Amino acid sequence: MNKTIVLNSRPIGMPKISDFKFKDETVPVLSDGEILLKAVYVSVDPYLRGRMNDVKSYIPPFELHKPITSGIIAEVVNSKNHDFSKGDFVLGMLAWKEQQVSNGEGLLKVDPEKAPLSAYLGILGMTGITAYLGLTEIGKPNKGETLVVSGAAGAVGSIVGQIGKIMGLHVVGIAGTDEKVEMLKTDFGFDEAINYNTTENMVKALEATCPNGIDVYFDNVGGPISEAVLYNINKYARLINCGAISVYNETSLPKSVSVHTFLIRKSALMQGFIVFDYEEKYPEAMTQLGTWLKEGKLKYTETIRHGFDTIPQAFIDLFDGKNKGKMVIKL
């Protein structure tokens, strides 16, 4: 039998295991032009939470009682498609299934000889591309400026900070544990890092670690942390709104500081960022990331869970910060 995970109910607040359901299917039979895929690595990402709500957004919501999809590395175990051979590895947006059939559309072949397969879900995949394009296209950093990154120990944030250092910026990361703070400085080369859980006054902490003010803010969390950043932005600052994990599970609209006065006073730019809007620049991003990785200028860390049955809990654990870097499940 072939296991699949469907959305059993739409989460209210924090997702629960009961919002997911495991089902058994028969292994699909191939037709001409199709390939049979076996999942090897499954990516879980915070943005999937938004797709579990039945609301209009930049990407359609998941359907109830239908399989959830995310980035997956899969192995071709059988092929009736001349573009793919048995033993090929591919990357694509695929269903949470142990095995599935595809016609090959939207799949990208990946080479395990050039990089570990899981890296194509992280630093060489959508995670790295998001970090690179968000920072360069909206942040437009200049050497000597100050970059602050929230969710800095996460998959995207840890890469953003390293790219900032490559570009000659003073980089400050915000994370949730002392262990993560130390990792940012020791492993990833951040100049400073702040543990928001043990910091009583984030405004003053940012003032101390950013003595020249904040020029670029890469926002992965939203909420009070991002409000504290506003008090320290410089004139012409650029604020990149990539994620808001702190409010994804809120059941009512959170009250927050109005950004208008800060943006007007500092002639600052705040822009939402969806990586899919920059699809034409993916090749440029992947090439540059691959070069930096090969040169040893970029490092990455992963939290790897094991087994198909662990996928829902791994996703839920993202919202408690139980991951360092990219969260992936190895099957």
C-alpha positions in Angstrom: 0.0 0.0 0.0 1.0 3.6 -0.6 0.6 6.2 2.3 -0.6 9.7 1.7 -1.4 12.6 4.0 -4.5 14.8 3.4 -5.8 17.9 5.1 -8.5 16.5 7.4 -9.7 19.8 8.8 -8.7 23.5 8.6 -6.7 24.4 11.6 -8.0 26.9 14.1 -5.0 28.6 15.7 -2.0 26.3 16.0 -2.3 23.2 13.8 -3.0 19.9 15.5 -2.2 16.3 14.5 -5.9 15.7 14.1 -5.9 18.3 11.2 -4.1 15.7 9.2 -5.1 12.3 8.1 -3.1 9.3 6.8 -4.7 7.3 4.0 -3.7 4.2 2.2 -3.8 3.9 -1.6 -2.8 1.3 -4.1 0.5 2.0 -5.9 -0.4 3.8 -9.1 0.0 2.1 -12.5 1.9 3.9 -15.2 0.6 5.0 -18.6 2.7 6.1 -21.5 4.5 9.4 -20.9 4.3 9.0 -17.1 6.9 8.3 -14.4 6.6 6.7 -11.0 8.2 8.7 -8.2 9.3 7.6 -4.7 9.6 10.5 -2.2 13.1 10.8 -0.7 13.0 14.2 1.1 10.0 16.2 2.0 10.1 19.9 2.8 7.8 21.5 5.4 7.6 25.3 5.4 5.7 28.0 7.4 3.9 29.3 4.4 2.0 26.1 4.1 0.0 27.2 7.1 -1.6 30.0 5.1 -2.7 27.5 2.4 -4.7 25.6 5.1 -7.1 28.5 5.4 -9.9 28.8 3.0 -9.0 32.4 2.0 -8.0 34.0 -1.2 -4.2 34.5 -1.4 -1.3 34.5 -3.9 -1.6 30.7 -4.1 -4.8 28.6 -3.9 -5.7 27.0 -0.5 -5.4 23.3 0.0 -8.6 21.4 -0.5 -10.1 19.4 2.4 -9.5 15.7 2.2 -7.0 16.1 -0.6 -3.3 15.6 -0.3 -1.1 18.4 0.9 1.8 19.5 -1.4 5.2 20.9 -0.8 8.7 20.8 -2.2 9.9 17.2 -2.5 12.9 15.4 -3.8 11.9 12.1 -5.4 13.6 9.2 -7.1 12.3 7.9 -10.5 11.6 4.2 -9.8 9.9 3.5 -13.1 9.5 5.5 -16.3 7.5 5.5 -19.5 8.7 9.0 -20.3 11.7 9.5 -22.6 12.8 12.6 -20.6 13.3 10.6 -17.4 15.1 7.4 -16.6 14.9 5.0 -13.6 17.3 6.3 -10.9 17.0 10.0 -11.8 16.3 12.3 -8.9 13.9 15.2 -9.3 12.7 18.3 -7.4 9.1 19.5 -7.7 6.0 20.6 -5.9 4.5 17.2 -5.2 1.9 15.6 -3.0 2.7 14.2 0.5 2.7 10.6 -0.8 5.2 7.8 -0.5 4.8 7.2 -4.2 3.0 9.0 -7.0 2.7 9.3 -10.7 3.7 12.4 -12.7 3.8 13.4 -16.4 7.1 15.2 -15.7 5.8 18.7 -15.9 7.3 21.1 -13.4 10.0 18.7 -12.4 13.7 19.6 -12.3 16.4 17.0 -12.4 19.0 17.3 -9.6 22.4 15.8 -9.3 23.4 14.1 -6.0 27.0 14.2 -7.1 27.1 18.0 -7.0 25.4 18.5 -3.7 23.5 16.5 -1.1 19.9 15.9 -2.2 18.4 17.7 0.7 20.3 20.9 -0.2 18.1 21.3 -3.3 15.2 21.9 -0.9 17.2 24.4 1.1 20.2 26.5 0.2 20.1 25.5 -3.5 16.3 25.5 -3.7 13.4 27.8 -2.9 14.8 28.6 0.5 18.1 30.0 -0.9 16.4 31.6 -3.8 14.0 33.4 -1.4 16.9 34.7 0.7 19.0 35.9 -2.3 16.2 37.5 -4.3 14.4 39.1 -1.3 17.7 40.7 -0.1 19.0 41.8 -3.5 15.8 42.8 -5.3 14.1 44.7 -2.5 16.8 45.2 0.1 19.3 46.5 -2.5 22.1 46.4 0.1 25.2 48.6 -0.1 28.6 47.8 1.5 28.9 49.2 5.0 25.1 49.2 5.7 23.4 47.4 8.6 21.2 44.4 8.0 18.8 42.9 10.6 17.3 39.5 10.1 14.4 38.1 12.2 13.9 34.3 12.3 17.7 34.4 11.7 18.3 30.8 12.7 15.7 29.5 10.3 16.1 28.2 6.8 15.8 31.5 5.0 17.2 33.8 7.7 20.5 32.0 8.2 21.2 32.3 4.4 20.2 36.0 4.3 22.7 36.9 7.0 25.5 35.1 5.3 24.7 36.8 2.0 24.8 40.1 3.8 28.3 39.3 5.1 29.4 38.4 1.6 28.2 41.8 0.5 30.0 43.7 3.2 27.2 44.5 5.6 27.0 44.7 9.4 24.6 41.8 10.1 22.5 41.3 13.2 20.3 38.3 13.7 17.3 37.7 16.0 16.6 34.2 17.2 14.8 32.5 20.1 17.5 30.6 22.1 21.0 31.3 23.4 22.2 28.2 21.4 20.8 29.7 18.2 22.4 33.0 19.0 25.8 31.4 19.4 25.3 29.4 16.2 24.5 32.6 14.2 27.8 34.2 15.4 30.1 31.2 15.4 28.9 29.1 12.4 27.3 31.7 10.1 29.5 34.8 10.8 26.8 37.2 12.0 28.3 40.2 13.8 25.7 40.3 16.5 22.7 38.2 17.5 19.8 38.8 20.0 17.7 36.2 21.9 14.3 37.8 21.8 13.0 35.4 24.6 15.5 36.8 27.1 15.6 40.4 26.0 13.3 42.7 28.0 13.6 45.7 25.6 14.1 44.9 22.0 14.2 48.5 20.9 17.2 49.2 23.1 18.8 45.8 22.2 18.6 46.7 18.5 19.9 50.2 19.2 23.0 48.7 21.0 23.7 46.1 18.3 23.0 48.5 15.4 24.9 51.7 16.5 24.6 53.1 13.0 20.9 52.4 12.7 19.2 49.8 10.5 19.3 50.1 6.7 17.8 46.8 5.6 15.4 44.6 7.6 14.6 41.1 6.4 11.4 40.2 8.2 10.5 36.5 8.6 8.3 36.8 11.8 6.2 40.0 12.0 4.7 40.9 15.3 6.4 42.8 18.2 9.9 42.0 17.0 9.3 43.8 13.7 7.7 46.7 15.5 10.8 47.2 17.6 12.9 47.4 14.4 10.8 50.4 13.2 12.2 52.5 16.1 15.8 52.1 14.7 15.4 52.4 11.0 17.5 54.9 9.0 16.4 57.3 6.4 15.7 55.4 3.1 15.6 52.0 5.0 14.2 49.0 3.1 12.0 46.6 5.0 11.4 43.2 3.3 8.3 41.4 4.5 9.0 37.8 3.6 7.2 36.0 6.4 5.1 36.5 9.5 5.3 33.2 11.4 4.5 34.9 14.7 0.9 35.6 13.6 0.1 32.8 11.2 -1.9 30.9 13.9 -3.7 34.0 15.3 -7.5 33.6 15.2 -8.2 37.3 15.2 -6.5 40.3 13.7 -3.6 41.3 16.0 -3.2 44.8 17.2 0.0 46.4 16.2 2.0 49.6 16.0 1.0 51.8 13.0 3.9 51.8 10.5 2.9 55.0 8.8 4.7 57.5 11.0 8.0 55.6 10.9 7.9 55.1 7.1 7.0 58.7 6.4 9.6 60.1 8.9 12.4 58.0 7.4 11.3 58.0 3.7 11.5 54.2 4.1 10.2 51.4 1.9 8.3 48.4 3.2 7.4 45.8 0.6 5.8 42.4 0.8 7.9 39.7 -0.9 6.6 36.6 -2.7 9.4 34.7 -4.4 7.1 33.4 -7.2 6.9 36.9 -8.5 10.6 36.7 -9.5 10.6 33.4 -11.3 12.6 34.7 -14.2 15.5 35.4 -11.9 15.7 31.8 -10.4 18.6 30.7 -12.7 20.6 33.7 -11.7 20.0 33.1 -8.0 20.8 29.3 -8.2 24.0 30.0 -10.1 25.2 32.6 -7.6 24.2 30.4 -4.6 26.0 27.4 -6.1 29.1 29.4 -6.7 29.2 30.7 -3.1 28.6 27.3 -1.7 31.4 25.8 -3.8 33.7 28.6 -2.7 32.9 27.9 0.9 31.4 31.3 1.4 28.0 29.8 2.4 27.2 27.2 5.0 23.9 25.6 5.8 22.3 23.6 8.6 19.3 21.3 8.5 17.0 19.7 11.0 16.3 16.2 9.6 13.4 14.1 10.8 13.0 10.5 9.7 10.0 8.7 8.4 6.8 9.5 6.4 4.7 9.4 9.6 6.7 12.3 11.1 5.8 14.9 8.5 2.8 16.5 10.3 4.6 16.9 13.6 7.7 18.3 11.9 5.5 20.9 10.3 3.8 21.8 13.6 7.2 22.0 15.3 8.2 24.9 13.0 5.9 27.2 15.0 7.7 26.3 18.2 11.1 27.1 16.7 12.3 23.4 17.0 14.3 23.6 13.8 17.7 25.0 13.1 17.9 25.9 9.5 15.8 24.0 7.0 13.4 21.4 8.3 13.2 18.3 6.1 11.9 14.8 6.5 14.0 11.9 5.1 12.0 8.9 4.0 
